[in-house]
Every structure is written in structure tokens, then in C-alpha cells.
Amino acid sequence: MVGFAVIVLRGGGVAAQGQGAEAKTRLAIVGLDHDHVWSLLEDIAAEPSAQLVAIAESDPLLVSRAQKAVPASVKFYSDYVTMLNEARPEAVVVATSNDRHLEILRQCAKRHIHYSTEKPIATNAKDAREMERLTQEANIKIMVNYWNAWVAPSHALFHRMKVGEVGPVHRITVQYGHQGPREIGVTPQFANWLYDPAKNGGGAIIDFGCYGAELSLWLKGKPSRVYATTRKIKTEQNNKDRPRGTDQEYCPTYRACDFLIANLDLRRAGEACQWWRSVRNRA
């Protein structure tokens, strides 16, 4: 997330309000009911090219918490459209339920405001394609905050693969997860929509499966075909409104090499795993 302000400033000739090398990108946050927002606030505060100017949230408890975490100059709004009109940010960070992503992007596109959101980009492919169309039409940037795309171990692995240090890529196995949102203590506001199939869109498959898809695209490129199966691991939990064909249950999985084992040349798999742990520990 820390690179988003720089992306907006330097990509495609976009400039911050005001002139000169010291100008900062004006950022606003839409929503506080995604728990990742609290670490994002820290990232924004530490980013010299970014200035947080406003936050839109209607929940008084979340607003109270945020007011203690941001500078007094940050303005708070209960309605995000009003915030976009009055605060006039250059880019927004969206931290809401997944089903609101398209709606918020429509408003940003009308005002030519750049857009960053937590993963996934949308609850379904139709919305995602519409979001792509809107950003292209408005000539704005859109970014999905896949945290593992920014960390040093991912980049080190990518570059080692590209130069052939760990052998040709034959298979990528991604294992990542936890006991479940409520079990690890997420806020009630976050859990309220995470367990709602309509607001979430896909449960554990969307929440964790996206990392494997992202890493595979990065390392191997777009596939010619995709085959998928699902399993219900957490059998004691049952969401009656779970959409057909989706796995809304949050399933625990075991970590291997933190979150990625790349089964490349099998003769060197042990070496790759040992190297991954050493890089992770140094990061």
C-alpha cells in the first residue's frame, strides 16, 4: 500500500494538487469496516508522498477509533459522495464490504479519482469487468492491495525464478489460511459482512484463493484454461445462504514456508523451501 501515492504521482503524468517536488498526493478513505484499514492508516502516515485528507464512515465506534489514529486535520464524513465532492481527494483507499466496490468506483470515475481497494476487486466477474471498463473510460488508475505483491520475499523469489536459479516452474502450490475471522478476533463490523455471502462474494476461496491466482499469474502468466474443485473443511460451520458453487466457510489450512511452496524442479524443492525461510526471516 505504501507505494500507491507514488504510483498516482508518477504514473501517466498525474500530478498532485499544488506544484513542486514536495507536493503530496491527497488521499481519502472510504469505509472503516475492513480491518486491514488500521494497518493502512499506519502505512499512509509513514509515506512521505501521501497526505490523508478525509475519511468517510457512518459507524460512530469506528469513527472514534480512527480519530485517535489520524492527524486532527483529517476531516470525517458520514457520506462518501459528500466527501468526494468536498475534500476533493486525488485517490481513495476503499475499505468496505466487497459488494460495494463497484458502486464506489462509479462515483470515483465520474470525478476522475484514482482508486485502490482491498482484495478481491469485486464479488463477481461481471462487476470486475465493469470496473475495468470504468477506469479505462475515465483514464484513472485502479489497484487491488495484494499485500504479498509488495513484500521483499515475493520479489526475491520472482527474480530468482526469472534468472533460472531455482529451476523451471512446473507446479505452484499455495497453502495459506487461518482458523477463521471470528476465531482470530476480527472486529464485529468486519465479521458482520465477511460471513454474509452477498456482501463477501466467495468466503475463503476469494479471501485466500486470490493469493494463489495472483502469484501464478505473476510467475507463469495467463493460463489457457482453469480447472477448480472445492472442499468443505470446516464442517461445523454452515451458512444457509451460501451461494451455490462457492465455499463461504472459512477453512483452516496449514502454512508451508509461510505462505508459498513453489514445487519447481522437484530435485530442488527442499533447497527452495529452505531459501524461502531464510529470506522471510531477513525481511
WOVENGI-V694897 format. One record per pair of residues at least 4 apart in sequence whose ideal C-beta (glycine too) atoms are under 7 Angstrom apart, sorted by the first residue. I is the first residue (numbers start at 0). J is the second residue. D is the distance in Angstrom with one decimal. If there is no record, write none. Layout:
# WOVENGI-V694897
{{I/J/D} {I/J/D}}
This chain:
# WOVENGI-V694897
{{0/39/5.2} {0/42/4.6} {0/144/5.4} {1/42/4.8} {1/45/6.7} {1/46/5.0} {2/6/5.8} {2/149/6.7} {3/7/6.5} {3/90/6.8} {3/115/5.2} {3/142/6.1} {4/8/6.3} {4/24/4.1} {4/26/6.6} {4/46/5.4} {4/48/4.4} {4/49/3.6} {5/9/5.9} {5/48/5.4} {6/10/5.1} {6/140/6.5} {6/142/6.8} {7/13/5.6} {7/24/5.0} {7/89/6.2} {7/90/4.9} {7/113/5.0} {7/140/6.3} {8/13/6.3} {8/14/7.0} {8/15/5.9} {8/24/5.4} {8/48/6.0} {10/140/6.1} {15/22/4.0} {15/23/5.8} {15/24/4.9} {15/25/6.7} {15/89/6.2} {16/25/5.9} {16/89/6.7} {17/22/4.5} {18/22/6.4} {23/48/5.7} {23/49/5.9} {23/50/4.1} {24/48/6.0} {24/49/5.4} {24/50/6.9} {24/89/5.3} {24/90/6.0} {25/50/5.6} {25/52/4.9} {25/88/4.8} {25/89/4.8} {26/43/6.1} {26/49/5.3} {26/50/6.6} {26/51/5.2} {26/52/6.7} {26/88/5.9} {26/90/5.5} {26/92/6.3} {27/52/5.9} {27/53/4.3} {27/54/6.8} {27/82/6.0} {27/86/5.6} {27/88/3.7} {27/91/5.0} {28/36/6.5} {28/54/4.6} {28/91/7.0} {28/92/5.0} {28/94/6.2} {29/55/5.1} {29/79/4.6} {29/91/5.4} {29/93/4.9} {29/95/6.3} {29/103/5.5} {30/55/7.0} {30/56/6.1} {30/93/6.3} {30/94/4.6} {30/95/3.4} {31/36/5.4} {31/54/6.9} {31/56/4.3} {31/58/6.8} {31/61/4.0} {31/65/5.7} {31/94/6.2} {32/58/6.6} {32/61/6.5} {32/95/6.3} {32/96/6.9} {32/188/4.1} {32/189/6.0} {32/192/6.7} {33/94/3.9} {33/95/6.3} {33/117/5.4} {33/189/6.2} {34/185/5.3} {34/186/5.7} {34/189/4.6} {35/39/6.0} {35/94/6.4} {35/117/5.4} {36/40/6.4} {36/94/3.7} {38/42/6.5} {39/43/6.3} {39/92/6.1} {39/94/6.9} {40/44/6.4} {40/68/5.4} {40/69/6.3} {41/45/6.4} {42/46/6.3} {43/49/5.2} {43/51/5.2} {51/69/6.1} {51/73/5.5} {52/73/6.6} {52/74/6.8} {52/86/5.2} {52/88/5.9} {53/73/6.3} {53/74/4.6} {53/76/6.3} {53/82/5.1} {53/86/3.7} {53/88/6.4} {54/65/5.7} {54/73/6.1} {54/75/5.4} {55/76/4.6} {55/78/6.6} {55/79/3.6} {55/82/4.3} {56/61/5.3} {56/62/5.3} {56/65/6.9} {57/77/4.6} {58/62/6.5} {58/188/6.1} {59/63/6.2} {60/64/6.6} {61/65/6.3} {61/188/6.2} {62/66/6.3} {62/75/5.7} {64/68/6.7} {65/69/6.0} {66/75/6.9} {69/73/4.4} {74/86/6.1} {76/81/5.4} {76/82/3.9} {78/82/6.8} {79/83/6.4} {79/103/6.7} {80/84/6.6} {80/106/5.6} {81/85/6.0} {82/86/5.1} {83/88/7.0} {83/106/6.0} {83/107/6.9} {83/110/5.7} {83/112/6.5} {88/112/6.1} {89/112/6.6} {89/113/6.4} {90/112/6.4} {90/113/3.8} {90/115/6.7} {91/107/5.9} {91/112/5.8} {91/114/5.9} {92/115/5.0} {93/100/6.3} {93/103/5.5} {93/114/6.8} {93/115/6.9} {93/116/4.1} {94/117/6.0} {95/99/4.4} {95/103/6.9} {96/192/3.9} {96/198/4.1} {97/119/6.1} {97/121/6.8} {97/122/4.9} {97/198/6.5} {97/199/5.7} {97/200/4.9} {98/122/5.0} {98/197/6.2} {98/198/4.8} {98/200/6.6} {99/103/5.7} {100/104/6.2} {100/116/5.4} {100/120/6.5} {100/121/5.2} {100/130/6.9} {101/105/6.5} {101/121/5.9} {101/126/4.5} {101/129/6.1} {101/130/5.7} {103/107/6.4} {104/108/5.9} {104/114/5.5} {104/130/5.2} {104/133/5.8} {105/109/6.7} {105/133/6.5} {106/110/6.9} {107/112/4.1} {107/114/4.9} {107/139/7.0} {108/133/4.4} {108/134/6.6} {108/136/7.0} {108/137/4.0} {108/139/6.2} {111/137/5.6} {111/139/5.7} {112/139/6.6} {113/139/5.1} {113/140/4.5} {114/139/6.4} {114/141/4.9} {115/142/4.4} {115/144/6.0} {116/120/6.6} {116/143/6.1} {116/144/6.8} {117/144/5.4} {118/143/5.1} {118/144/6.5} {118/145/5.6} {118/209/5.2} {119/200/6.8} {119/205/5.0} {119/209/5.5} {120/127/5.0} {120/130/6.3} {120/143/5.0} {121/126/3.7} {121/127/4.2} {121/130/6.1} {122/126/6.2} {122/200/2.9} {123/200/6.4} {124/128/6.2} {125/129/6.5} {126/130/6.3} {127/131/6.6} {128/132/6.5} {129/133/6.3} {130/134/6.4} {130/141/6.6} {131/135/6.4} {132/136/6.1} {133/137/6.1} {134/139/5.3} {134/141/4.5} {145/210/7.0} {145/213/5.2} {146/150/7.0} {147/153/5.4} {147/210/5.9} {147/258/6.8} {148/153/6.3} {148/213/6.7} {150/282/6.3} {151/155/6.0} {151/282/4.5} {152/156/6.2} {152/275/6.7} {152/278/4.6} {152/279/5.1} {152/282/5.4} {153/157/6.3} {154/158/6.3} {155/159/6.3} {155/278/5.3} {156/160/6.4} {156/261/6.9} {156/275/6.9} {157/161/6.5} {157/217/6.4} {157/218/6.6} {158/162/6.5} {159/164/4.3} {159/165/5.3} {160/165/5.8} {160/168/6.2} {160/218/6.1} {165/263/5.4} {165/267/6.1} {165/271/5.1} {166/263/4.6} {166/264/3.0} {166/267/5.1} {167/263/6.6} {167/264/6.2} {168/218/5.9} {168/219/5.9} {168/261/6.9} {168/263/5.3} {169/262/6.9} {169/263/6.2} {169/264/7.0} {170/262/4.4} {171/214/6.6} {171/215/5.3} {171/218/6.3} {171/261/5.4} {172/260/5.2} {172/262/5.4} {173/210/6.0} {173/211/3.5} {173/214/6.2} {173/258/6.9} {173/259/5.6} {174/252/5.5} {174/253/6.1} {174/254/6.3} {174/255/4.9} {174/260/6.9} {175/207/5.1} {175/210/5.7} {175/252/6.4} {175/254/6.7} {175/258/4.3} {176/203/7.0} {176/207/5.3} {176/250/6.4} {176/251/5.7} {176/252/3.4} {177/183/5.4} {177/251/6.5} {178/182/3.8} {178/183/5.9} {178/251/5.0} {179/183/6.9} {179/233/6.9} {179/249/4.1} {179/251/7.0} {180/185/4.4} {180/189/6.7} {180/190/5.3} {180/193/4.9} {180/249/5.9} {181/185/6.7} {181/190/5.4} {185/189/4.3} {185/190/5.3} {187/191/6.2} {189/193/6.0} {190/194/6.1} {191/195/7.0} {192/198/4.0} {192/199/6.3} {193/199/5.6} {194/238/6.5} {195/199/5.8} {196/238/6.2} {196/240/5.2} {196/241/5.3} {196/242/5.2} {196/247/5.2} {199/205/6.9} {200/205/5.6} {201/205/3.1} {201/245/5.1} {202/206/6.6} {202/245/6.3} {202/246/5.4} {202/247/3.6} {202/248/6.1} {202/249/6.3} {203/207/5.6} {203/246/5.7} {203/248/6.3} {203/249/4.9} {203/250/5.0} {204/208/4.4} {204/229/6.6} {204/245/6.4} {204/246/4.7} {205/209/6.1} {208/212/6.4} {209/213/6.0} {210/214/6.2} {210/258/6.8} {211/215/6.1} {212/216/6.4} {213/217/6.3} {214/218/6.0} {214/259/6.5} {215/219/5.6} {216/220/6.7} {216/221/6.4} {229/246/4.6} {231/246/6.6} {231/248/5.8} {232/250/3.8} {232/251/6.9} {233/248/4.6} {233/249/6.6} {233/250/4.9} {233/251/7.0} {236/248/5.1} {238/247/4.6} {238/248/6.9} {241/245/6.3} {241/247/4.1} {254/258/6.2} {255/260/4.7} {256/260/5.0} {256/272/4.9} {256/275/4.4} {256/276/6.2} {257/279/5.2} {259/275/7.0} {260/272/6.0} {261/271/6.0} {262/268/5.5} {263/267/6.5} {263/268/6.8} {263/271/6.1} {267/271/5.9} {268/272/6.4} {269/273/6.3} {270/274/6.2} {271/275/6.3} {272/276/6.8} {273/277/6.7} {274/278/6.3} {275/279/6.2} {276/280/6.3} {277/281/6.7} {278/282/6.4}}
